[in-house]
Every structure is written in C-alpha cells, then in structure tokens.
Amino acid sequence: MLFGFHWNTANNWLFAESILPILLRGMLITIEASLLGFVVAAVLGLMLAALKSSSLRIVAWPAQLLTEFLRDTPLLAQLFFLYYVLPDYGIVLPAFMTGALALGVQYSAYTSEVYRAGIESIPRGQTEAARALDLSGLRTFSVVIVPQAIPRIIPALGNYLVSIMKDVPVLSVVSVLEMLNVAKIIGDRTFNYLIPLSMVGGLYMILTLFASAAVRYLDRRLPKRGLPLR
C-alpha cells in the first residue's frame, strides 16, 4: 500500500480487459469524428483560401474576416452555437454530426492559411503558362495550382489532423460518447479513474503515432515538383 492506494495486479488486469471493448467503441467514435472533422476542415479551408486569394477585395476581405473570427473564438463557443442556436432556425443535427462540423469549421481557418502558403509557393510562371494555354482562372486554380500545392502542405495538414483528434474530447459536452468521455463514465461508476484514463492516454498515443506515420508516408510518396501542363 502506497499513500493509501493498494494495487492489485490481477484484479486490475481483469478490470482493464473488461473495459477495453467499451473504450475501443469510444475510440471508433473518436476516429470517425476526427476524420469527418478533418474532411470538413480540408474542403472548407480550401474554399476560404481560394476566396482570400481573389484579386477582388469584395470577395477576399469577407473571407479573411471569417477566417479571423473562426481562429479568434473558442471551439467550445462554436460548438454551443451550432448545437443550441441552429435548432431555433429549424436546423437540427445529431450531436455527433454537430461536433464533427464544429471541429471542421474551427480548423478550416487554420487549414486555409496552410493552403494559402502552399498556393503562394507555386512559381508565378505556372499561372502565366496556364493563361498562355487559354485556361480559365477556375481551371488554372483547380488543375494547375492546387495539385502542386497540396503535396507541399501534407505535413502541415497532418499536424492539424492530429490536433483535431486531440480536440475530439470537447464533444463530450454535447453528450458524444467519444473515448475520453467513456473513460470518465467508467471512472464515475467504478470509482477507478486511473486505469481507464491511463488506457485512453495509451490509445491516443497509438492513434497519433499511426496518423503521424501515415502523413509521413504520404509526404514521401507525393511528388513535390511542378506538374506538366496538358
């Protein structure tokens, strides 16, 4: 016994084995929320980056203001807005979808800056060559600029995927049974928080290591050089 705590190895191993399937179900929710939130962040971030890159101030400025607003307001406030305010206007989404959407909207502000940096890294000659081939501005952006920009920003986008994953526990405030919320409920019912929370920490480490390895693999596989115009 140490400071009043008695560690029974056999019993604790049995306890850990009994709650592992429950935690794995919570981990599945964590993965799904992370991936869905990242998809929203990637798509919406690209749209914001495209708008901010416009030469028209009436288009670029509102997109920049929206980006600043999303970056400067807490994720929790945005989550509460989507969960409690939208139903007043007839938009009712399940808690899981609302949480994933909130994650995506929050991180779209950050991914838009990553996209912008990638777009600005493309040599101006690529745009000029596209114009010489009589490509429209939209086609130049979607076919010439974006395919070259994305391989350059894979590591930064991967970092935000990991960040989204670690922010998923915030969704517990709207009753999403993600991994950490499940561990807390187990601790509340068994008065044993050490084991479930320690297991969640280990599972999160596995997820983040796997995501980081996948990002490094993509970063090595995707070409970084300019693409030929066709």
BALOBA-1460 file (C-alpha; in Angstrom, 3 decimals):
// residues 230
<rec num="1" residu="m" x="0.000" y="0.000" z="0.000"/>
<rec num="2" residu="l" x="1.362" y="3.410" z="-1.003"/>
<rec num="3" residu="f" x="-0.317" y="6.654" z="0.229"/>
<rec num="4" residu="g" x="-3.469" y="4.681" z="0.866"/>
<rec num="5" residu="f" x="-3.541" y="3.152" z="-2.615"/>
<rec num="6" residu="h" x="-3.431" y="-0.616" z="-2.985"/>
<rec num="7" residu="w" x="-2.505" y="-2.019" z="-6.385"/>
<rec num="8" residu="n" x="-3.875" y="-5.488" z="-7.022"/>
<rec num="9" residu="t" x="-2.242" y="-6.552" z="-10.287"/>
<rec num="10" residu="a" x="-4.558" y="-9.464" z="-11.085"/>
<rec num="11" residu="n" x="-7.762" y="-7.575" z="-10.388"/>
<rec num="12" residu="n" x="-6.616" y="-4.520" z="-12.295"/>
<rec num="13" residu="w" x="-5.647" y="-6.570" z="-15.323"/>
<rec num="14" residu="l" x="-9.106" y="-8.163" z="-15.281"/>
<rec num="15" residu="f" x="-10.691" y="-4.724" z="-14.943"/>
<rec num="16" residu="a" x="-8.631" y="-3.378" z="-17.851"/>
<rec num="17" residu="e" x="-9.585" y="-6.349" z="-20.036"/>
<rec num="18" residu="s" x="-13.273" y="-5.910" z="-19.201"/>
<rec num="19" residu="i" x="-13.398" y="-2.214" z="-20.149"/>
<rec num="20" residu="l" x="-11.156" y="-2.420" z="-23.233"/>
<rec num="21" residu="p" x="-14.015" y="-3.297" z="-25.650"/>
<rec num="22" residu="i" x="-16.028" y="-0.332" z="-24.350"/>
<rec num="23" residu="l" x="-13.068" y="2.011" z="-24.776"/>
<rec num="24" residu="l" x="-12.461" y="0.671" z="-28.287"/>
<rec num="25" residu="r" x="-16.030" y="1.549" z="-29.228"/>
<rec num="26" residu="g" x="-15.372" y="5.029" z="-27.903"/>
<rec num="27" residu="m" x="-12.130" y="5.102" z="-29.901"/>
<rec num="28" residu="l" x="-14.106" y="4.320" z="-33.045"/>
<rec num="29" residu="i" x="-16.276" y="7.378" z="-32.392"/>
<rec num="30" residu="t" x="-13.101" y="9.421" z="-31.858"/>
<rec num="31" residu="i" x="-11.673" y="8.259" z="-35.180"/>
<rec num="32" residu="e" x="-14.904" y="8.925" z="-37.060"/>
<rec num="33" residu="a" x="-15.275" y="12.404" z="-35.592"/>
<rec num="34" residu="s" x="-11.630" y="13.188" z="-36.347"/>
<rec num="35" residu="l" x="-11.828" y="12.071" z="-39.966"/>
<rec num="36" residu="l" x="-15.151" y="13.779" z="-40.641"/>
<rec num="37" residu="g" x="-13.968" y="16.975" z="-38.977"/>
<rec num="38" residu="f" x="-10.743" y="16.881" z="-40.993"/>
<rec num="39" residu="v" x="-12.636" y="16.440" z="-44.268"/>
<rec num="40" residu="v" x="-14.795" y="19.464" z="-43.442"/>
<rec num="41" residu="a" x="-11.710" y="21.468" z="-42.466"/>
<rec num="42" residu="a" x="-9.852" y="20.472" z="-45.635"/>
<rec num="43" residu="v" x="-12.715" y="21.300" z="-48.014"/>
<rec num="44" residu="l" x="-13.876" y="24.482" z="-46.293"/>
<rec num="45" residu="g" x="-10.273" y="25.603" z="-45.778"/>
<rec num="46" residu="l" x="-9.568" y="25.253" z="-49.498"/>
<rec num="47" residu="m" x="-12.665" y="27.294" z="-50.298"/>
<rec num="48" residu="l" x="-11.595" y="30.034" z="-47.886"/>
<rec num="49" residu="a" x="-8.069" y="30.012" z="-49.319"/>
<rec num="50" residu="a" x="-9.434" y="30.382" z="-52.835"/>
<rec num="51" residu="l" x="-11.624" y="33.308" z="-51.786"/>
<rec num="52" residu="k" x="-8.774" y="35.001" z="-49.928"/>
<rec num="53" residu="s" x="-6.561" y="34.624" z="-52.994"/>
<rec num="54" residu="s" x="-9.066" y="36.510" z="-55.146"/>
<rec num="55" residu="s" x="-7.966" y="39.817" z="-56.614"/>
<rec num="56" residu="l" x="-11.401" y="41.238" z="-55.798"/>
<rec num="57" residu="r" x="-11.392" y="42.845" z="-52.351"/>
<rec num="58" residu="i" x="-15.138" y="42.415" z="-52.016"/>
<rec num="59" residu="v" x="-14.503" y="38.657" z="-52.129"/>
<rec num="60" residu="a" x="-11.170" y="38.429" z="-50.305"/>
<rec num="61" residu="w" x="-11.957" y="40.663" z="-47.313"/>
<rec num="62" residu="p" x="-15.086" y="38.830" z="-46.061"/>
<rec num="63" residu="a" x="-13.211" y="35.522" z="-46.325"/>
<rec num="64" residu="q" x="-10.321" y="36.994" z="-44.339"/>
<rec num="65" residu="l" x="-12.687" y="38.361" z="-41.695"/>
<rec num="66" residu="l" x="-14.419" y="34.987" z="-41.401"/>
<rec num="67" residu="t" x="-11.061" y="33.263" z="-41.004"/>
<rec num="68" residu="e" x="-10.036" y="35.646" z="-38.227"/>
<rec num="69" residu="f" x="-13.381" y="35.198" z="-36.477"/>
<rec num="70" residu="l" x="-13.083" y="31.403" z="-36.525"/>
<rec num="71" residu="r" x="-9.491" y="31.495" z="-35.269"/>
<rec num="72" residu="d" x="-10.196" y="34.017" z="-32.505"/>
<rec num="73" residu="t" x="-13.269" y="32.353" z="-30.991"/>
<rec num="74" residu="p" x="-13.134" y="29.188" z="-28.838"/>
<rec num="75" residu="l" x="-14.095" y="25.836" z="-30.272"/>
<rec num="76" residu="l" x="-16.463" y="25.329" z="-27.354"/>
<rec num="77" residu="a" x="-18.347" y="28.546" z="-28.167"/>
<rec num="78" residu="q" x="-18.709" y="27.496" z="-31.799"/>
<rec num="79" residu="l" x="-19.885" y="24.046" z="-30.728"/>
<rec num="80" residu="f" x="-22.534" y="25.502" z="-28.421"/>
<rec num="81" residu="f" x="-23.673" y="27.870" z="-31.185"/>
<rec num="82" residu="l" x="-24.171" y="25.040" z="-33.663"/>
<rec num="83" residu="y" x="-25.791" y="22.740" z="-31.107"/>
<rec num="84" residu="y" x="-28.136" y="25.183" z="-29.354"/>
<rec num="85" residu="v" x="-28.727" y="28.035" z="-31.809"/>
<rec num="86" residu="l" x="-29.216" y="26.271" z="-35.142"/>
<rec num="87" residu="p" x="-32.279" y="24.285" z="-33.905"/>
<rec num="88" residu="d" x="-34.031" y="27.619" z="-33.303"/>
<rec num="89" residu="y" x="-33.830" y="28.145" z="-37.061"/>
<rec num="90" residu="g" x="-35.023" y="24.683" z="-37.996"/>
<rec num="91" residu="i" x="-31.570" y="23.114" z="-38.456"/>
<rec num="92" residu="v" x="-31.359" y="20.110" z="-36.162"/>
<rec num="93" residu="l" x="-28.341" y="17.841" z="-36.414"/>
<rec num="94" residu="p" x="-27.336" y="14.830" z="-34.290"/>
<rec num="95" residu="a" x="-24.788" y="15.571" z="-31.597"/>
<rec num="96" residu="f" x="-22.072" y="13.628" z="-33.413"/>
<rec num="97" residu="m" x="-22.597" y="15.492" z="-36.694"/>
<rec num="98" residu="t" x="-22.744" y="18.822" z="-34.885"/>
<rec num="99" residu="g" x="-19.493" y="18.090" z="-33.079"/>
<rec num="100" residu="a" x="-17.668" y="16.980" z="-36.227"/>
<rec num="101" residu="l" x="-18.962" y="20.057" z="-38.051"/>
<rec num="102" residu="a" x="-17.754" y="22.322" z="-35.249"/>
<rec num="103" residu="l" x="-14.302" y="20.754" z="-35.395"/>
<rec num="104" residu="g" x="-14.193" y="21.172" z="-39.157"/>
<rec num="105" residu="v" x="-15.356" y="24.776" z="-39.110"/>
<rec num="106" residu="q" x="-12.875" y="25.724" z="-36.387"/>
<rec num="107" residu="y" x="-9.899" y="24.120" z="-38.120"/>
<rec num="108" residu="s" x="-10.877" y="25.343" z="-41.589"/>
<rec num="109" residu="a" x="-9.487" y="28.722" z="-40.522"/>
<rec num="110" residu="y" x="-6.092" y="27.132" z="-39.906"/>
<rec num="111" residu="t" x="-6.081" y="24.890" z="-42.967"/>
<rec num="112" residu="s" x="-6.992" y="27.879" z="-45.151"/>
<rec num="113" residu="e" x="-3.724" y="29.542" z="-44.128"/>
<rec num="114" residu="v" x="-1.845" y="26.327" z="-44.893"/>
<rec num="115" residu="y" x="-3.455" y="26.199" z="-48.335"/>
<rec num="116" residu="r" x="-2.627" y="29.861" z="-48.894"/>
<rec num="117" residu="a" x="1.028" y="29.247" z="-48.084"/>
<rec num="118" residu="g" x="1.088" y="26.294" z="-50.468"/>
<rec num="119" residu="i" x="-0.572" y="28.291" z="-53.232"/>
<rec num="120" residu="e" x="1.854" y="31.168" z="-52.832"/>
<rec num="121" residu="s" x="4.796" y="28.748" z="-53.062"/>
<rec num="122" residu="i" x="3.877" y="27.821" z="-56.642"/>
<rec num="123" residu="p" x="6.031" y="29.742" z="-59.142"/>
<rec num="124" residu="r" x="4.169" y="32.501" z="-60.940"/>
<rec num="125" residu="g" x="5.328" y="31.013" z="-64.229"/>
<rec num="126" residu="q" x="2.833" y="28.179" z="-63.768"/>
<rec num="127" residu="t" x="-0.070" y="30.629" z="-63.765"/>
<rec num="128" residu="e" x="1.345" y="32.525" z="-66.719"/>
<rec num="129" residu="a" x="1.790" y="29.294" z="-68.667"/>
<rec num="130" residu="a" x="-1.817" y="28.326" z="-67.931"/>
<rec num="131" residu="r" x="-3.005" y="31.689" z="-69.207"/>
<rec num="132" residu="a" x="-0.919" y="31.231" z="-72.343"/>
<rec num="133" residu="l" x="-2.799" y="27.968" z="-72.893"/>
<rec num="134" residu="d" x="-6.063" y="29.905" z="-72.540"/>
<rec num="135" residu="l" x="-7.120" y="28.133" z="-69.343"/>
<rec num="136" residu="s" x="-9.761" y="29.873" z="-67.264"/>
<rec num="137" residu="g" x="-8.927" y="31.168" z="-63.807"/>
<rec num="138" residu="l" x="-11.008" y="28.427" z="-62.146"/>
<rec num="139" residu="r" x="-9.422" y="25.687" z="-64.240"/>
<rec num="140" residu="t" x="-5.953" y="27.087" z="-63.594"/>
<rec num="141" residu="f" x="-6.599" y="27.027" z="-59.857"/>
<rec num="142" residu="s" x="-8.139" y="23.543" z="-59.750"/>
<rec num="143" residu="v" x="-5.978" y="21.750" z="-62.313"/>
<rec num="144" residu="v" x="-2.626" y="23.540" z="-62.145"/>
<rec num="145" residu="i" x="-2.207" y="25.289" z="-58.783"/>
<rec num="146" residu="v" x="-3.957" y="23.040" z="-56.264"/>
<rec num="147" residu="p" x="-2.414" y="19.713" z="-57.425"/>
<rec num="148" residu="q" x="1.037" y="21.251" z="-56.996"/>
<rec num="149" residu="a" x="0.276" y="23.000" z="-53.713"/>
<rec num="150" residu="i" x="-1.230" y="20.075" z="-51.809"/>
<rec num="151" residu="p" x="1.867" y="17.788" z="-51.809"/>
<rec num="152" residu="r" x="3.872" y="20.660" z="-50.320"/>
<rec num="153" residu="i" x="1.498" y="21.116" z="-47.385"/>
<rec num="154" residu="i" x="0.806" y="17.490" z="-46.435"/>
<rec num="155" residu="p" x="2.895" y="17.682" z="-43.208"/>
<rec num="156" residu="a" x="1.060" y="20.812" z="-42.026"/>
<rec num="157" residu="l" x="-2.345" y="19.319" z="-42.830"/>
<rec num="158" residu="g" x="-1.318" y="16.158" z="-40.991"/>
<rec num="159" residu="n" x="-0.470" y="18.179" z="-37.897"/>
<rec num="160" residu="y" x="-3.992" y="19.598" z="-37.906"/>
<rec num="161" residu="l" x="-5.457" y="16.116" z="-38.271"/>
<rec num="162" residu="v" x="-3.655" y="15.142" z="-35.064"/>
<rec num="163" residu="s" x="-4.823" y="18.372" z="-33.391"/>
<rec num="164" residu="i" x="-8.427" y="17.674" z="-34.375"/>
<rec num="165" residu="m" x="-8.112" y="14.180" z="-32.933"/>
<rec num="166" residu="k" x="-6.919" y="15.573" z="-29.606"/>
<rec num="167" residu="d" x="-9.776" y="18.113" z="-29.545"/>
<rec num="168" residu="v" x="-12.491" y="15.485" z="-30.009"/>
<rec num="169" residu="p" x="-12.986" y="15.166" z="-26.192"/>
<rec num="170" residu="v" x="-14.568" y="18.644" z="-26.279"/>
<rec num="171" residu="l" x="-17.567" y="16.975" z="-27.934"/>
<rec num="172" residu="s" x="-18.383" y="15.290" z="-24.631"/>
<rec num="173" residu="v" x="-20.168" y="18.490" z="-23.573"/>
<rec num="174" residu="v" x="-22.912" y="17.662" z="-26.091"/>
<rec num="175" residu="s" x="-23.047" y="14.005" z="-24.955"/>
<rec num="176" residu="v" x="-20.905" y="12.475" z="-27.700"/>
<rec num="177" residu="l" x="-19.561" y="9.201" z="-26.278"/>
<rec num="178" residu="e" x="-16.017" y="9.552" z="-27.540"/>
<rec num="179" residu="m" x="-13.143" y="7.734" z="-25.890"/>
<rec num="180" residu="l" x="-12.328" y="10.125" z="-23.028"/>
<rec num="181" residu="n" x="-15.995" y="10.615" z="-22.125"/>
<rec num="182" residu="v" x="-16.441" y="6.842" z="-21.981"/>
<rec num="183" residu="a" x="-13.417" y="6.568" z="-19.657"/>
<rec num="184" residu="k" x="-14.862" y="9.259" z="-17.394"/>
<rec num="185" residu="i" x="-18.199" y="7.455" z="-17.199"/>
<rec num="186" residu="i" x="-16.413" y="4.217" z="-16.309"/>
<rec num="187" residu="g" x="-14.481" y="6.052" z="-13.602"/>
<rec num="188" residu="d" x="-17.681" y="7.604" z="-12.221"/>
<rec num="189" residu="r" x="-19.342" y="4.198" z="-11.957"/>
<rec num="190" residu="t" x="-16.407" y="2.197" z="-10.625"/>
<rec num="191" residu="f" x="-14.580" y="4.904" z="-8.640"/>
<rec num="192" residu="n" x="-11.461" y="3.829" z="-10.501"/>
<rec num="193" residu="y" x="-10.188" y="6.591" z="-12.785"/>
<rec num="194" residu="l" x="-6.542" y="5.592" z="-13.027"/>
<rec num="195" residu="i" x="-6.934" y="2.563" z="-15.276"/>
<rec num="196" residu="p" x="-9.498" y="3.855" z="-17.824"/>
<rec num="197" residu="l" x="-7.808" y="7.255" z="-18.142"/>
<rec num="198" residu="s" x="-4.372" y="5.635" z="-18.472"/>
<rec num="199" residu="m" x="-5.730" y="3.327" z="-21.162"/>
<rec num="200" residu="v" x="-7.210" y="6.271" z="-23.026"/>
<rec num="201" residu="g" x="-3.839" y="8.011" z="-22.901"/>
<rec num="202" residu="g" x="-2.218" y="4.922" z="-24.407"/>
<rec num="203" residu="l" x="-4.878" y="4.604" z="-27.106"/>
<rec num="204" residu="y" x="-4.488" y="8.272" z="-28.013"/>
<rec num="205" residu="m" x="-0.741" y="7.793" z="-28.320"/>
<rec num="206" residu="i" x="-1.303" y="4.866" z="-30.681"/>
<rec num="207" residu="l" x="-3.714" y="6.903" z="-32.799"/>
<rec num="208" residu="t" x="-1.447" y="9.922" z="-33.044"/>
<rec num="209" residu="l" x="1.605" y="7.790" z="-33.858"/>
<rec num="210" residu="f" x="-0.341" y="5.981" z="-36.575"/>
<rec num="211" residu="a" x="-1.666" y="9.261" z="-38.027"/>
<rec num="212" residu="s" x="1.822" y="10.782" z="-37.996"/>
<rec num="213" residu="a" x="3.258" y="7.729" z="-39.738"/>
<rec num="214" residu="a" x="0.533" y="7.880" z="-42.400"/>
<rec num="215" residu="v" x="1.250" y="11.567" z="-43.005"/>
<rec num="216" residu="r" x="4.984" y="10.902" z="-43.356"/>
<rec num="217" residu="y" x="4.230" y="8.107" z="-45.822"/>
<rec num="218" residu="l" x="2.059" y="10.397" z="-47.957"/>
<rec num="219" residu="d" x="4.658" y="13.131" z="-47.757"/>
<rec num="220" residu="r" x="7.299" y="10.784" z="-49.148"/>
<rec num="221" residu="r" x="5.071" y="9.339" z="-51.857"/>
<rec num="222" residu="l" x="3.559" y="12.504" z="-53.321"/>
<rec num="223" residu="p" x="5.754" y="14.416" z="-55.810"/>
<rec num="224" residu="k" x="6.824" y="17.921" z="-54.825"/>
<rec num="225" residu="r" x="7.979" y="19.114" z="-58.218"/>
<rec num="226" residu="g" x="5.930" y="21.107" z="-60.695"/>
<rec num="227" residu="l" x="3.376" y="19.203" z="-62.724"/>
<rec num="228" residu="p" x="3.424" y="19.412" z="-66.522"/>
<rec num="229" residu="l" x="0.627" y="21.363" z="-68.154"/>
<rec num="230" residu="r" x="-1.560" y="19.420" z="-70.545"/>
